[in-house]
């Protein structure tokens, strides 16, 4: 299993240049680039050609652009903007040879109408992602949907996200399997069967403080092995499914943003190595 680093872990404390330097130093294999802010900041000082050259000259490689946010149940004007943003991301992926774009569903307060029926949510997701799939195909880019395990998100369980992916039925549309998101709304490991194996594109590993289901938030995430998530069960499931690609660490804890980012990146790698060592 390769180890990846999601820039959300240090997005308030480090630049993309710093994240690349520290990730290379501590032996990460992949990085998930925050296209919504850290990449934009990087491009005020560098070019995409510079970034491609960095990847060519170093061990670390790009895993995903993170993320296309709030793509479903939006106004027609919003959808046009989302498609335009996605097209920009495709050109970035082409320039730096990045295979995945993560896509995050809308929160209820970011939808056109607010409270929305599940069939309407799923229909919107299928329609928009099918269009994006068509756009991505010539680029060889895959879309990984990240369900968000909080009550206010429109797609907040593994089961719902997989239902959407199955309805789309495209080779280039799959899932982000995030241990925090999975725990947040009590998704069931029993739903993660052999049938879904080839639809798990990206695996996010993290832990969380002991809050009730529905009350966990990104700010409650912690280093792998320091919270209450049954990471052994998740890793055993990944092993059962023959998933052996990347475990990417993604944390959003405010205390970590106050720490030296090099220390955070080093500890995230060390704790992840310990957790996965029994399985990979």
GUSERO-72989 format. One record per residue (C-alpha): residue in one letter; x, y, z. Coordinates in pm, 1 decimal, decimal comma, always signed. Each point is the difference from the previous one (the first is absolute). Last residue first. Layout:
<atoms>
<rest=A&c1=X&c2=Y&c3=Z>
...
</atoms>
This chain:
<atoms>
<rest=X&c1=+14,3&c2=-419,5&c3=+403,4>
<rest=X&c1=-240,8&c2=-132,7&c3=+263,6>
<rest=X&c1=+185,6&c2=+11,6&c3=+329,1>
<rest=X&c1=+202,4&c2=+306,1&c3=-107,2>
<rest=X&c1=-309,9&c2=+207,9&c3=-80,0>
<rest=X&c1=-34,5&c2=+162,3&c3=+341,9>
<rest=X&c1=+371,7&c2=+50,6&c3=+64,2>
<rest=X&c1=+65,2&c2=+154,5&c3=-342,3>
<rest=X&c1=-294,5&c2=+235,1&c3=+47,1>
<rest=X&c1=+136,6&c2=+121,7&c3=+332,1>
<rest=X&c1=+343,2&c2=+67,7&c3=-149,1>
<rest=X&c1=-130,9&c2=+175,7&c3=-311,3>
<rest=X&c1=-232,6&c2=+227,4&c3=+196,1>
<rest=X&c1=+279,8&c2=+65,6&c3=+249,4>
<rest=X&c1=+241,6&c2=+122,2&c3=-268,5>
<rest=X&c1=-263,0&c2=+214,3&c3=-169,9>
<rest=X&c1=-106,8&c2=+155,7&c3=+328,7>
<rest=X&c1=+359,5&c2=+68,2&c3=+107,6>
<rest=X&c1=+79,0&c2=+157,1&c3=-338,0>
<rest=X&c1=-313,6&c2=+211,4&c3=+29,7>
<rest=X&c1=+125,6&c2=+155,4&c3=+327,6>
<rest=X&c1=-311,0&c2=-3,2&c3=+214,9>
<rest=X&c1=-284,6&c2=+251,2&c3=+8,4>
<rest=X&c1=-172,9&c2=-167,0&c3=-295,2>
<rest=X&c1=+13,4&c2=-326,3&c3=+195,2>
<rest=X&c1=-206,6&c2=+152,3&c3=+277,8>
<rest=X&c1=-269,5&c2=+93,0&c3=-253,7>
<rest=X&c1=-45,0&c2=-365,1&c3=-109,6>
<rest=X&c1=-71,9&c2=-46,9&c3=-369,1>
<rest=X&c1=+158,7&c2=-340,6&c3=-66,9>
<rest=X&c1=+41,4&c2=-198,5&c3=-322,6>
<rest=X&c1=+258,5&c2=-280,5&c3=-20,1>
<rest=X&c1=-4,2&c2=-186,3&c3=-333,3>
<rest=X&c1=+18,3&c2=-379,6&c3=-1,1>
<rest=X&c1=+98,1&c2=-85,7&c3=-356,5>
<rest=X&c1=-30,6&c2=-299,5&c3=-235,4>
<rest=X&c1=-35,1&c2=-349,2&c3=+145,7>
<rest=X&c1=-374,4&c2=-68,9&c3=-1,8>
<rest=X&c1=-33,7&c2=-378,2&c3=-18,5>
<rest=X&c1=-359,2&c2=+21,9&c3=+125,4>
<rest=X&c1=+86,7&c2=-205,2&c3=+308,5>
<rest=X&c1=+301,5&c2=+223,0&c3=+58,5>
<rest=X&c1=-220,6&c2=+308,6&c3=-12,1>
<rest=X&c1=-237,8&c2=-168,7&c3=+244,6>
<rest=X&c1=+284,1&c2=-87,5&c3=+235,8>
<rest=X&c1=+110,3&c2=+361,5&c3=-22,1>
<rest=X&c1=-347,5&c2=+118,6&c3=+94,7>
<rest=X&c1=-28,4&c2=-245,8&c3=+289,1>
<rest=X&c1=+344,7&c2=+89,5&c3=+132,1>
<rest=X&c1=-89,3&c2=+368,5&c3=-28,8>
<rest=X&c1=-279,7&c2=-42,0&c3=+253,5>
<rest=X&c1=-48,3&c2=+373,5&c3=+40,9>
<rest=X&c1=+26,7&c2=+115,6&c3=+361,4>
<rest=X&c1=+292,1&c2=+241,1&c3=-7,4>
<rest=X&c1=+379,7&c2=+9,2&c3=+24,1>
<rest=X&c1=+79,0&c2=-288,6&c3=-238,2>
<rest=X&c1=+5,4&c2=+217,3&c3=-311,7>
<rest=X&c1=+65,8&c2=+364,6&c3=+92,5>
<rest=X&c1=-306,7&c2=+200,9&c3=+92,9>
<rest=X&c1=-328,2&c2=+120,9&c3=-145,5>
<rest=X&c1=-230,0&c2=+207,0&c3=+219,3>
<rest=X&c1=+30,1&c2=+314,2&c3=-216,4>
<rest=X&c1=-151,2&c2=-194,1&c3=-288,9>
<rest=X&c1=-321,1&c2=-47,9&c3=+195,5>
<rest=X&c1=-151,0&c2=-275,2&c3=+213,2>
<rest=X&c1=-348,6&c2=+69,7&c3=+134,6>
<rest=X&c1=-205,1&c2=-232,7&c3=-223,6>
<rest=X&c1=+109,7&c2=-316,0&c3=+180,4>
<rest=X&c1=+97,7&c2=+87,9&c3=+355,2>
<rest=X&c1=+345,4&c2=+146,8&c3=+73,9>
<rest=X&c1=+312,5&c2=-197,6&c3=+85,8>
<rest=X&c1=+278,0&c2=+190,3&c3=-174,5>
<rest=X&c1=+86,0&c2=-94,0&c3=-356,2>
<rest=X&c1=+248,9&c2=-199,1&c3=-209,4>
<rest=X&c1=+143,3&c2=+29,4&c3=-349,6>
<rest=X&c1=+54,4&c2=-203,4&c3=-317,1>
<rest=X&c1=-129,1&c2=+105,8&c3=-339,5>
<rest=X&c1=-23,0&c2=-277,1&c3=-264,1>
<rest=X&c1=-32,6&c2=+106,6&c3=-363,6>
<rest=X&c1=-150,3&c2=-179,6&c3=-301,7>
<rest=X&c1=-240,6&c2=-240,3&c3=+166,2>
<rest=X&c1=-220,8&c2=-97,8&c3=-293,9>
<rest=X&c1=+191,8&c2=-318,6&c3=-85,9>
<rest=X&c1=-76,5&c2=-147,9&c3=+340,9>
<rest=X&c1=-372,0&c2=+79,9&c3=+7,0>
<rest=X&c1=-126,1&c2=-348,6&c3=-88,9>
<rest=X&c1=+241,2&c2=-163,0&c3=+243,0>
<rest=X&c1=-212,7&c2=+146,7&c3=+278,8>
<rest=X&c1=+14,0&c2=+321,7&c3=+199,1>
<rest=X&c1=-361,5&c2=+5,2&c3=+117,6>
<rest=X&c1=+84,4&c2=-217,1&c3=+301,4>
<rest=X&c1=+243,7&c2=+272,1&c3=+104,5>
<rest=X&c1=-305,5&c2=+211,0&c3=+78,2>
<rest=X&c1=-10,6&c2=+378,3&c3=-13,3>
<rest=X&c1=-38,9&c2=+152,0&c3=+344,8>
<rest=X&c1=-49,8&c2=+364,4&c3=-95,9>
<rest=X&c1=+342,5&c2=+127,5&c3=+107,8>
<rest=X&c1=+173,0&c2=-338,6&c3=-11,5>
<rest=X&c1=+16,8&c2=-29,4&c3=-378,6>
<rest=X&c1=+86,9&c2=+367,5&c3=-37,2>
<rest=X&c1=+287,2&c2=-47,1&c3=+245,3>
<rest=X&c1=+124,1&c2=-321,4&c3=-166,2>
<rest=X&c1=-10,0&c2=+158,6&c3=-346,0>
<rest=X&c1=-78,5&c2=-223,6&c3=-300,5>
<rest=X&c1=+12,3&c2=+233,5&c3=-299,2>
<rest=X&c1=-219,6&c2=-152,3&c3=-264,4>
<rest=X&c1=-34,2&c2=-70,5&c3=-369,6>
<rest=X&c1=-61,5&c2=+152,2&c3=-340,9>
<rest=X&c1=+243,9&c2=-73,4&c3=-285,4>
<rest=X&c1=-127,5&c2=-346,4&c3=-88,7>
<rest=X&c1=-354,0&c2=+131,5&c3=-29,6>
<rest=X&c1=-309,4&c2=-156,3&c3=+152,9>
<rest=X&c1=-178,1&c2=+323,4&c3=+92,6>
<rest=X&c1=-261,1&c2=-193,9&c3=+198,9>
<rest=X&c1=+272,5&c2=-201,6&c3=+175,7>
<rest=X&c1=+180,3&c2=+318,5&c3=+99,0>
<rest=X&c1=-320,7&c2=+147,8&c3=+141,5>
<rest=X&c1=-82,0&c2=-314,4&c3=+198,7>
<rest=X&c1=+360,6&c2=-3,4&c3=+118,6>
<rest=X&c1=-36,4&c2=+349,1&c3=+142,4>
<rest=X&c1=-324,7&c2=-90,0&c3=+174,8>
<rest=X&c1=+149,7&c2=-309,7&c3=+164,9>
<rest=X&c1=+319,5&c2=+175,6&c3=+101,0>
<rest=X&c1=-201,9&c2=+256,1&c3=+189,6>
<rest=X&c1=-32,9&c2=+380,3&c3=-4,7>
<rest=X&c1=-112,9&c2=+107,0&c3=-344,0>
<rest=X&c1=-207,9&c2=+318,6&c3=+44,9>
<rest=X&c1=+216,9&c2=+127,1&c3=+283,3>
<rest=X&c1=-170,9&c2=+151,5&c3=+305,0>
<rest=X&c1=+14,7&c2=-312,1&c3=+216,2>
<rest=X&c1=+380,0&c2=-40,9&c3=-22,0>
<rest=X&c1=+194,6&c2=-286,0&c3=-155,8>
<rest=X&c1=+96,5&c2=+159,9&c3=-331,4>
<rest=X&c1=-8,5&c2=-227,4&c3=-306,2>
<rest=X&c1=+315,9&c2=+43,3&c3=-204,3>
<rest=X&c1=-59,5&c2=-69,1&c3=-367,9>
<rest=X&c1=+315,3&c2=-97,0&c3=-191,0>
<rest=X&c1=+6,0&c2=+113,1&c3=-362,0>
<rest=X&c1=+253,0&c2=-164,2&c3=-232,6>
<rest=X&c1=+216,4&c2=+173,6&c3=-259,0>
<rest=X&c1=+113,4&c2=-160,0&c3=-327,7>
<rest=X&c1=-22,5&c2=+341,7&c3=-162,6>
<rest=X&c1=-240,0&c2=-110,2&c3=-274,8>
<rest=X&c1=-229,4&c2=-149,7&c3=+269,4>
<rest=X&c1=-18,8&c2=+303,4&c3=+227,9>
<rest=X&c1=-261,6&c2=+194,8&c3=-197,1>
<rest=X&c1=-230,0&c2=-302,0&c3=-30,4>
<rest=X&c1=+42,4&c2=-73,2&c3=+370,2>
<rest=X&c1=-86,8&c2=+361,7&c3=+80,9>
<rest=X&c1=-332,0&c2=-38,4&c3=-182,7>
<rest=X&c1=-68,4&c2=-326,4&c3=+182,0>
<rest=X&c1=+97,9&c2=+169,4&c3=+326,0>
<rest=X&c1=-260,3&c2=+270,9&c3=-49,4>
<rest=X&c1=-287,5&c2=-233,8&c3=-83,6>
<rest=X&c1=+81,3&c2=-264,8&c3=+260,5>
<rest=X&c1=+45,9&c2=+255,0&c3=+276,8>
<rest=X&c1=-323,4&c2=+179,8&c3=-89,3>
<rest=X&c1=-195,5&c2=-324,0&c3=-6,5>
<rest=X&c1=+148,0&c2=-106,8&c3=+333,8>
<rest=X&c1=-90,9&c2=+324,8&c3=+169,9>
<rest=X&c1=-351,0&c2=+2,9&c3=-145,7>
<rest=X&c1=-54,4&c2=-362,1&c3=+107,9>
<rest=X&c1=+127,5&c2=+92,9&c3=+350,4>
<rest=X&c1=-249,9&c2=+281,9&c3=+45,9>
<rest=X&c1=+142,4&c2=+348,7&c3=+53,6>
<rest=X&c1=-10,2&c2=+255,2&c3=+282,2>
<rest=X&c1=+173,2&c2=+315,1&c3=-123,1>
<rest=X&c1=-145,5&c2=+95,8&c3=-336,6>
<rest=X&c1=+301,7&c2=+80,6&c3=-217,6>
<rest=X&c1=+246,7&c2=-194,1&c3=+206,5>
<rest=X&c1=+280,3&c2=+142,4&c3=+210,8>
<rest=X&c1=-194,4&c2=-14,4&c3=+326,9>
<rest=X&c1=-54,3&c2=-371,2&c3=-53,3>
<rest=X&c1=+370,5&c2=-62,0&c3=-49,6>
<rest=X&c1=+100,7&c2=-74,8&c3=-355,3>
<rest=X&c1=+191,4&c2=-306,9&c3=-112,6>
<rest=X&c1=+383,7&c2=-2,7&c3=-15,3>
<rest=X&c1=+181,9&c2=-108,7&c3=-315,4>
<rest=X&c1=+357,8&c2=-125,0&c3=+8,0>
<rest=X&c1=+193,3&c2=+24,0&c3=-326,4>
<rest=X&c1=+231,5&c2=-288,5&c3=-82,2>
<rest=X&c1=+276,0&c2=-91,6&c3=-247,4>
<rest=X&c1=+250,4&c2=+283,8&c3=+35,6>
<rest=X&c1=+251,1&c2=+28,5&c3=-282,9>
<rest=X&c1=+114,5&c2=+355,4&c3=+85,1>
<rest=X&c1=-123,3&c2=+180,2&c3=-313,1>
<rest=X&c1=-285,3&c2=-240,8&c3=-75,7>
<rest=X&c1=-130,8&c2=+23,9&c3=+353,6>
<rest=X&c1=+16,0&c2=+378,5&c3=-18,8>
<rest=X&c1=-194,8&c2=-5,9&c3=-326,6>
<rest=X&c1=-260,9&c2=-223,5&c3=+161,9>
<rest=X&c1=-21,9&c2=+235,6&c3=+296,9>
<rest=X&c1=-82,2&c2=+291,0&c3=-229,6>
<rest=X&c1=-276,9&c2=-207,3&c3=-159,3>
<rest=X&c1=-133,3&c2=-74,3&c3=+348,4>
<rest=X&c1=-15,6&c2=+370,0&c3=+80,6>
<rest=X&c1=-201,3&c2=+64,0&c3=-317,5>
<rest=X&c1=-235,6&c2=-286,7&c3=+86,0>
<rest=X&c1=-47,7&c2=+140,7&c3=+349,9>
<rest=X&c1=-65,5&c2=+349,6&c3=-138,0>
<rest=X&c1=-263,5&c2=-135,6&c3=-237,5>
<rest=X&c1=-155,3&c2=-190,4&c3=+289,9>
<rest=X&c1=-20,5&c2=+318,3&c3=+206,3>
<rest=X&c1=-186,6&c2=+172,9&c3=-281,1>
<rest=X&c1=-243,1&c2=-289,4&c3=-24,7>
<rest=X&c1=-60,5&c2=+18,4&c3=+375,5>
<rest=X&c1=+149,2&c2=-268,0&c3=+223,6>
<rest=X&c1=-111,8&c2=-343,5&c3=+107,4>
<rest=X&c1=+346,9&c2=-152,1&c3=-51,2>
<rest=X&c1=+360,0&c2=+121,8&c3=-40,4>
<rest=X&c1=+76,8&c2=+122,0&c3=+350,3>
<rest=X&c1=+379,9&c2=-0,4&c3=-26,3>
<rest=X&c1=+234,4&c2=-119,1&c3=-272,8>
<rest=X&c1=+289,5&c2=-93,8&c3=+225,0>
<rest=X&c1=+268,8&c2=-94,0&c3=+61,9>
<rest=X&c1=+207,4&c2=-66,9&c3=-308,9>
<rest=X&c1=+125,4&c2=-352,7&c3=+33,3>
<rest=X&c1=+297,2&c2=-233,6&c3=+38,4>
<rest=X&c1=+293,8&c2=+216,0&c3=-107,8>
<rest=X&c1=+344,9&c2=-166,7&c3=+27,2>
<rest=X&c1=+276,1&c2=-9,7&c3=+260,7>
<rest=X&c1=+334,9&c2=-150,2&c3=-101,7>
<rest=X&c1=+150,9&c2=+317,1&c3=-137,4>
<rest=X&c1=+128,0&c2=+147,9&c3=-328,0>
<rest=X&c1=-304,8&c2=-67,7&c3=-216,3>
<rest=X&c1=-232,8&c2=+117,1&c3=+277,4>
<rest=X&c1=+191,6&c2=+325,7&c3=+29,6>
<rest=X&c1=+0,9&c2=+42,2&c3=-377,3>
<rest=X&c1=-378,1&c2=-35,9&c3=-7,9>
<rest=X&c1=-27,1&c2=+272,1&c3=+264,0>
<rest=X&c1=+225,9&c2=+233,1&c3=-195,5>
<rest=X&c1=-201,6&c2=-67,5&c3=-316,5>
<rest=X&c1=-313,5&c2=+86,1&c3=+195,0>
<rest=X&c1=+158,2&c2=+339,5&c3=+55,5>
<rest=X&c1=+147,0&c2=+165,2&c3=+306,9>
<rest=X&c1=-44,0&c2=+297,1&c3=+234,3>
<rest=X&c1=-370,6&c2=+87,1&c3=-23,6>
<rest=X&c1=-52,8&c2=-361,7&c3=-107,9>
<rest=X&c1=+85,5&c2=-124,5&c3=+349,3>
<rest=X&c1=-283,9&c2=+204,2&c3=+150,8>
<rest=X&c1=-248,6&c2=-149,4&c3=-244,5>
<rest=X&c1=+136,3&c2=-345,6&c3=+85,4>
<rest=X&c1=-46,6&c2=+67,2&c3=+370,7>
<rest=X&c1=-355,8&c2=+133,5&c3=-41,8>
<rest=X&c1=-270,2&c2=-201,1&c3=-177,7>
<rest=X&c1=+241,2&c2=-237,5&c3=-175,4>
<rest=X&c1=+105,3&c2=-150,9&c3=+329,6>
<rest=X&c1=+248,9&c2=-254,2&c3=-130,8>
<rest=X&c1=-16,5&c2=-359,7&c3=+115,6>
<rest=X&c1=+359,7&c2=-116,0&c3=+39,7>
<rest=X&c1=+152,4&c2=-338,6&c3=-75,0>
<rest=X&c1=+290,5&c2=-226,0&c3=+100,7>
<rest=X&c1=+81,7&c2=+144,9&c3=+339,6>
<rest=X&c1=+353,8&c2=-61,6&c3=+121,0>
<rest=X&c1=+64,4&c2=+253,0&c3=+271,9>
<rest=X&c1=+214,5&c2=+240,0&c3=-202,8>
<rest=X&c1=-224,5&c2=-14,2&c3=-308,0>
<rest=X&c1=-301,9&c2=+83,0&c3=+212,3>
<rest=X&c1=+192,6&c2=+281,0&c3=+165,4>
<rest=X&c1=+105,8&c2=+164,2&c3=-326,2>
<rest=X&c1=-335,6&c2=-50,4&c3=-170,5>
<rest=X&c1=-187,0&c2=+144,4&c3=+295,7>
<rest=X&c1=+234,1&c2=+297,7&c3=+9,0>
<rest=X&c1=-50,9&c2=+75,9&c3=-369,3>
<rest=X&c1=-375,8&c2=-44,5&c3=+35,7>
<rest=X&c1=+5,1&c2=+261,3&c3=+273,5>
<rest=X&c1=-29,4&c2=-78,0&c3=+368,7>
<rest=X&c1=-195,6&c2=+92,2&c3=+312,9>
<rest=X&c1=-367,3&c2=+47,1&c3=-84,9>
<rest=X&c1=-12,2&c2=-277,8&c3=-258,8>
<rest=X&c1=+199,4&c2=-239,0&c3=+213,9>
<rest=X&c1=-214,4&c2=-316,4&c3=+14,6>
<rest=X&c1=-217,6&c2=+121,6&c3=-286,5>
<rest=X&c1=+306,1&c2=-63,6&c3=-213,7>
<rest=X&c1=-81,2&c2=-369,8&c3=-20,0>
<rest=X&c1=+307,9&c2=-218,2&c3=+38,7>
<rest=X&c1=+40,1&c2=-342,0&c3=-156,8>
<rest=X&c1=+154,7&c2=-328,0&c3=+110,0>
<rest=X&c1=+43,1&c2=-298,0&c3=-233,1>
<rest=X&c1=-134,4&c2=-341,5&c3=+98,3>
</atoms>
